[in-house]
């Protein structure tokens, strides 16, 4: 017996010596240097930079680790109680290492093999593990890392108060799903700040710490509920809750309100643009010896986005696409569009059997992200035939972007439709008509409405949308624009000339061919929604062109110090204000009695509005532009592949794009604050529809037009307008005099 005792004592002493030697080796840094007290004092958690809407709503984050730090005042007492009861009951009495816990681990876990006995690490040691991680040292990894954490934890307790250590813990601990810190976890699972958590919610989040996935309230709600109730019982055992409180809280459901900005970003396309611009701004600050890291320094990026307008537009898009996608699918099915599409795909897609085998996959639907059984080929076709809407809303005076929707879902469909170049269709026509007004033509200039074949342009033969034409009746310029007539617009192009149109487009930063191309007048140029909104902002702002739209108001550091402030918007006078007033009046007529009347009839809008529809060739894209002096709304709808489209008027601008603008404007008009800010009256004093009749008989005028090959009426009006501008207006002439003026004017040189 004595011999056994002797050997056991020797073995015990040997273990103590070995542990002491190992402790000494770790302490002096043989297994790597230990942080000093100075290093511990300098601890700073990486923090996500927040991207905020103009009203302070969080719309995005940029991070290496998804973390938002909070202060001690924002930590609820019951959250502390839940954590201490569960993870470290003697936290407030030990100095970083709990000897009693180590004895419990040695006896129960090691000697008796009880895995449910719990670990021996204190909260201070867990914090060190989170901050510094663990290194690999072969078979000595576990004892070396435990000793290392114990030494550093003891130093930590000498540097920080108990409250400071808990705050560091709450701000650094991982909760799974790339979530770090209690503030982000509270927002992710309950849609609130950490300071707003109730007792049972705090227990759920503390429960996550044991196993992030197994106790996830999103993935395994039953496990999370059981774990929460265990923690409530532990809080009762420590005297933080009464039995009645515990029994009552056990009956409450989880109350999960899950949100993930990385999966369901409220303005993903806009946030992406903000990230890019913010990085560019910070790089300029770096050149001024101010270095900041957008991913780690907890910056606050305040943007121009109006969150209310963004949500209105998103709701309008969802409603419209939900209604129109089934109608397109029906047409595609009747035309066997999928079979035609599949023939154009490479053999690598058509042949392998793996592409035809259905399997679960996440897809974008009008109701969000859903999981559906689908083959690879099915998924390719699914997204090919998917309608997408782009919406861009700006303040033309400040140059601020208020709403930016670049597609159906940024995570799944990251290509931004706001920037996509597509045929601008009839939304381009106001540019053509502006060029005409600049050349001296007026809303009362009369244009030919005759269908012609232009052999010199590859036999091009344009038509009106309704296929009508007339050799006997001419159309007033204002009416042709308001009703988006093609034939008079082509006639106007040849009257005005390509150089005048090219000159105007250059001033508006619109890229068009330098050679004569009459189809440009009908909108065949490939332009983005961003391009067109800039053009219409120029119309709305009395000819002032905005060089760059503003998307960031200011950037602050984590302490609220302003690092960068948006300077005043840069504008230049691209068009004479009198010209834009005339054009605006004609585009008001387009809304009141032309192609945009659905804004009045269907959506009941009463505010002053100007607008223009656009329907690309073969209905590949539908456009609608609307504006007031303080607001520009641009919408384009179409599939990613232009070969996928409606085959009838359902794909027109008034049917497919206008309803999105209409529903959004309706929401603005019903909101007194937004209505007062954005739907203000026009400050112009002309009404193109009352100046002259829409039609005029060609009669003798038509004869001489054909005889001399030129528009004498239009030329006369142009000359009179130019004389008025120069102050040389002639006295009124008699009817006979005006007749002979028209008759012989072409021969006077």
NORZIZI-V58504 format. One line per field, one symbol per residue. psi: psi as a letter, one per 30 degrees, with the letter a starting at -180 (. if undefined). Layout:
BEGIN
psi = ???
END
This chain:
BEGIN
psi = eeeeeeeeeeeeeeeeeeeeeeeeeeefgegkkkkleeeefgkjkkkkkkkklfgfkkfllklekjkjkllefgjkefeeeeeeeefiegefflhfkjeeeeeeeeeeeeefgjfgfllgkleeeeeeeeefaklkhbfgeeeeeeeeeeeeeeeeffelleeeeeeeeeffkkglhhkkleeeeeeefghlleffkaeeeeeeeeeffejeeegkfeeieeeeeeeeeeeeeeeefggflleeeeeefffklehkikkjffeikfheeeeeeeeeeeeeeeeeeefggjkkjfffghljjklfkjeeeeeeeeeeeeeeeeefeeeeeeeeeegheeeeeeffllffeeekffffjklklklklfgaklkkkkleeeeeeefegkkkkkkkkljfefgkkekjjgafjeeeifkjfffkjlkfbfffefeeeeeeefffllfgkklkhkklkjefhhgkillleggllkffklkkeeeeeeghkeeeeeeeeeeeleeeeeeeeefghkjlkflkjffefghfkjlleeeeeeefeeeehhfkkkekkkfkelklafggkjekkklkkklkjfkkeeefeeeeeefeeeeegbfgffeeeefgkflkkklklkjlkggekklkklllfgkkkkkkkllejffjllgaffglefeeeeeeeeeeeeeeffjeeeeeeeillkhlhkjfffellelkkebeeeefeeefgljeeeeeeeeeeeeeefghkllklleeeeeeeeefeffj.
END
